[in-house]
């Protein structure tokens, strides 16, 4: 399910479902859940018994086409969920929310805790843990991206999923960007900074989305990583699991809810097709984990 909601549709309130107060109703084919009381002190949400949705802030094509400033704040997104991926304004860092804490990864992959006032042009947000989550084992030497190694864990290519794993990786390749200046170029023209971490222990989180989302969202797998010391991470390009393998926890989500921005930059952007151009030089070192 994909639904589009204006930003004033109050998508950001965090809530916890209580057995007495939870009410399900069908309105125009959508499932709506009446909010109960919230606990602002809890960083980790209780397991959700009602469907958990993926809330997306701005279509992905907007980020691709240089809409690198947004009005969405870290504080607002924390009201929606505790599990998220995204980017900072001006592309000044990849971002990730793990257990209610938002981290920003600068151009060197250094992790800093993002303040609630940090603005973002794009984010994918949901809640974790999920009652329907299941566990699967990634054996030693499993590589990413490698759809044949991951796809069998998911019951359909046409659903939305969240995923999370913790363990030691023989190799983890992450990407970040340097902050951009206006007028912003399309992302395809921006040179990325790539860092290769070896024998690193940490957590990756992310989503798997259906191929039909196209430019609306991010088809396929999209994951970010942070090490256990919370000092390094970024957008994951490649990894290889270590000698112990890892356990992948994954959950089927109820669908996608899209929240377009209202900034002038977004409202006047040309989003009819993905803008391309002369790509930047390839990153050094080359992208990819060396053979085991």
DRENTI-123002 format. One record per residue: residue in one letter; x, y, z of N, C-alpha, C in turn. Coordinates in steps of 0.2 Angstrom, whole numbers, plus 5000, padded with zeros to 4 digits. Each point is the difference from the previous one (the first is absolute). Layout:
<sites>
AXYZXYZXYZ/...
</sites>
This chain:
<sites>
X500449945000499650065000500450065000/X499950054996500350065000499550065000/X500150045005499550055001500450075000/X499750054998500450075000499650045005/X500450035004499750055005500350065000/X499750065001500350065000500350015007/X500550045001500450015006499550025006/X499550034998499550025006499549955002/X500149944998499649945001500249975007/X500550035004500249985006500249935000/X500549984996500349945000500549985005/X500250055004500650005004499949985007/X499449995002499949995007500249935002/X500449995005500249935002499549975005/X499849944999499549975005500249935001/X499749985006500049935002499349975000/X499949944997499449975000499849975006/X499550015003499749975006499449964998/X499949945004499549954998499350035000/X499950055005499350035000499950054995/X500550044999499950064996500249994993/X500249944998500249994993499349994996/X499950044995499450004995500349994993/X499749954997500250004993499350014996/X500150044994499550024996500250004993/X499549984996500250004992499750074997/X500450044998499850064997500350004993/X499650004995500250014993500649944998/X499949945003500549954999500650005004/X500150055005500650015004499849985007/X500649975003499949995007500250055004/X499650035005500250055004500049985007/X500550025004500049985007500050065005/X499550005004499950055005500650015005/X500350055001500650005004499750005008/X500449975004499950005007500550045003/X500249995006500550045003500749994998/X500450055000500749994998500550005007/X500649984999500550005005500650034997/X500150065001500550044997500749985003/X500049975005500649985003500349944997/X499649964997500349934998500350014993/X500749984999500350004994499849944996/X499949945003499949944996499249995001/X499749994995499250005000499949935002/X499449995003499749935001499949964993/X500049945001499849964993499350024998/X499950024994499450024997499649944998/X499350005002499649954998499650024994/X499950064999499650034994500550004995/X499850014993500550014995500550055001/X500649994998500550065000500150024993/X500050064999500050034993500750044999/X500250004994500650044998499850074998/X500250055004499950074998500550034997/X499950034994500550034996499950074999/X500550045001500050074999500450024994/X499650034995500250014994500149944995/X499850014994500249944995500750004999/X500349944999500750004999500250034994/X499650014994500250044995500250075001/X499750035005500250075002500750005002/X500249955005500750005002500549994994/X499849964996500449984994500150074995/X499550045000500050064996500250065003/X500349995006500350065003499650045005/X499449975002499650035005500449985007/X500550035002500449985005499950045007/X499550045000499850045006499249985001/X499949985006499349985002499850045007/X499350005001499850035006499949955006/X500149934998499949955005500650015005/X499849995007500550005005500149945003/X500649995003500149935004499550005006/X499850055003499550005005499449984998/X499750024994499449984997500049934998/X500549974997500149934998500049965006/X500350025006500049965006499349995002/X499550044999499349995001499749954996/X500349984995499749954995500249935002/X500749995001500349945002500650005003/X500449955001500649995003500549974996/X499949994994500449964995500050034993/X500550034998500050044994500650004996/X500050024994500550024995499950074997/X500550034998499950064997500650044998/X500050064999500550054998499950075003/X500650035002499950075003500050054994/X499750065002499950054995500750024997/X500050024994500650014996500449944999/X499749945001500449945000500650005004/X499950035006500650015005499949935004/X500149954997500049945004499449954999/X500249935000499549955000499750005007/X499449975001499750005007499749945001/X499949985007499749945002499850015007/X499449975001499750005007500049935002/X500349985006500149945003499750005007/X499549975002499750005007499950075002/X499750044996499850075001500550055000/X500649984999500650054999500250014993/X499950074998500250014993500850025000/X500349974995500750014999500150034993/X500550044999500250034994500749984998/X500249984994500649984998500350054996/X500650035002500350054996500449974994/X500350054996500349974994500649955002/X500250005006500549955001499749945003/X499349995001499749955003500050005008/X500250065002500050015008499250015002/X499849965005499450015003499950055005/X499550044999499850055006499349995001/X499750025006499350005002499750064997/X499549994996499750064997499550035004/X500050075001499550035004499350004997/X499550015005499350004997499950054995/X500450065000499950054995500349994993/X500449945000500349984993499449994995/X500150044994499549994995500249954995/X499549964997500249954995499550014994/X500349984994499650004994499749944998/X500249945003499749944998500149955006/X499549965002500149955005499549954999/X500249945003499549945000500049985008/X499450005002499949995008499549955001/X500149955005499549955002500249995008/X499749955002500149985008500349935000/X500450005005500349935002500049995007/X499949945003499949944996499349994998/X499949954996499349994996499849935003/X499449995001499849935003500049954995/X500050014993500049954995500749994998/X500650035003500649994998500349925001/X500449984995500249935000500850014999/X500349955002500849994999500249954995/X500550024997500449964995500750015001/X500449954998500750005001500450014993/X500450055001500550014994500649975002/X500249944996500649975002500750034999/X500549985002500750034999500150014993/X500350064998500250024993499450024996/X499450015003499550034996500150074998/X499950024994500250064997499350044999/X500150075000499550044998500350064995/X499650024995499349984998500149934996/X499549965002500049934997499349975001/X499550034996499349985001499949935000/X500349954997499949935001500149985007/X500450035004500249985007499450035005/X499750054998499550035004499349994998/X499850004994499350004997499649945003/X500349945001499649945003499750015007/X500350055003499750025007499450035000/X499850034994499450045000499549974995/X499350005003499549964997499850024993/X500150074999499850034993500450054999/X500250014993500450064998499550065000/X499449995001499550064999499850035006/X500349985006499950035006500550055003/X499950035005500550055003500349965007/X500650015001500349965006500550055003/X500149995007500550035004500549955001/X500650015001500549955002500650035004/X500249965005500550025004500549945002/X500750015001500449955001500650035004/X500349965005500550025004500549945000/X500750024999500549955000500750034998/X500449954999500750024997500149994993/X500250054996500150004993500750004998/X500249954996500750004998500150064996/X499550034996500150064996499350035000/X500150075001499450044999500250064996/X499750024995500150054995499450055001/X500250065002499550055001500150074996/X499550034999500050064996499850065004/X500350064998499750065003500250064994/X499750065001500150054996500250065004/X500450054996500250065003499450054999/X499950055004499450045000500050044993/X499550014997499950044994499850075001/X500150044995499850074999499550014995/X499650055001499550024995500350034994/X499749994994499549964998500249935000/X499649965004500149935001500049964993/X500549954999500149964994499649945002/X499849964995499749935001500549965003/X499849955004500449965004500549964996/X499849984994500449964995500650044998/X500050075001500650034998500550025006/X499849975006500450025006500549945002/X500650025001500549945001499949985008/X500049935000499949985007500649985003/X500050005007500649985004499949935002/X500549954999499949935002500549985005/X499849975005500449975005499949935001/X500549965001500049935001500249985007/X499549975004500249985007500149935000/X500549975003500249935000499949985008/X499749945000499949965006499750055005/X499450034998499750045004499349975003/X499950025006499349975003499550065000/X499449994998499550055000499449984998/X499550054999499349984998499950044993/X499649964996499750034994499350005000/X499750054998499250005000499850034993/X499449984998499850024993499349984998/X499950004994499449984997500149964993/X499549964999500049974993499350024997/X500050044994499450024997499949974993/X499350004998499949964994500350044994/X500149974994500250034994499550054997/X499450005002499550044997500050075003/X500450015005500050075003500350054996/X500549984995500350044996500350065003/X499950064997500350065003499650035006/X499549975002499650025006500449985006/X500349945000500449985006500749974997/X500249955004500749984999499949924999/X499949984994499949934998500649955003/X499849945002500649965002500250015007/X500649995002500350005007500350075001/X499950035006500350065001500250005008/X500649995001500249995007500650055002/X500050025007500550045003500349965005/X500750025002500349965005500450055005/X500049985007500450035005500349955004/X500750025002500349955004499850005007/X500249955004499850005007500250065004/X500650034998500250065004499750064998/X499550004995499650054997500550064998/X500549984997500550064998500149994992/X499749954997500250004992499449964997/X499850024994499549974996499850044994/X499449984997499850034994499549964996/X499950024994499649964995500449944998/X499749945000500449944999500049994992/X500649994997500149984993500149925000/X500449985004500249935000500249975007/X499949945002500249975006500249934998/X500449975005500149925000499949985007/X499649955002500049985007500649975002/X500150005007500649975002500049925001/X500449975004500149935001499449975004/X499650045004499549985004499350014996/X500050034994499350024997499650055005/X499450014998499650055004499349984999/X499650025005499349994999499650064998/X499649994995499650064997499349995002/X499850065003499350005003499650054995/X499449974997499750044995499249995001/X499750064998499350005002499650034994/X499449974999499550024994499750065003/X500050054996499750075001499350004997/X499550055003499450004997499950044994/X500550044998500050044994500450065000/X500050044995500350075000499650065000/X500250045005499650075000500550054998/X499850044995500450054997499850075003/X500550045002499950075003500450054996/X499750034994500450054996500150065004/X500550044999500250065003499650064998/X500150065003499650064997500550054999/X500749995000500550054999499950034993/X500250064999500150024993500449964995/X500649985003500449964996499749944998/X499649965004499749944998499450024995/X499650055002499450014996500250024993/X500550034998500250024994500549964996/X500249945003500549954997499649974995/X500549984995499749964994500149935002/X499549965001500049935002499749954995/X500050034994499749964995500549944998/X500650005001500549954999500650015003/X500449955001500650005004500550044996/X500350055003500550044996500749975000/X500350004995500749974999500550054998/X500649984998500550044998500749965000/X500550044999500749975001500149985007/X500149935001500149985006500750025003/X500150005006500650025003500549944999/X500750025001500549945000499849955005/X500249944999499849945004500450015007/X499749985005500350015007500749965001/X500450025004500649965001500049995008/X500149945002500149944996499449974997/X500149964995499449974997499449975004/X499450014998499549975004500049935000/X499949975006500049935001500449975005/X499849945003500549965004500449964996/X500649995002500549964997499849925001/X500249964996499849935000500349975007/X499649965003500249975006500749964999/
</sites>
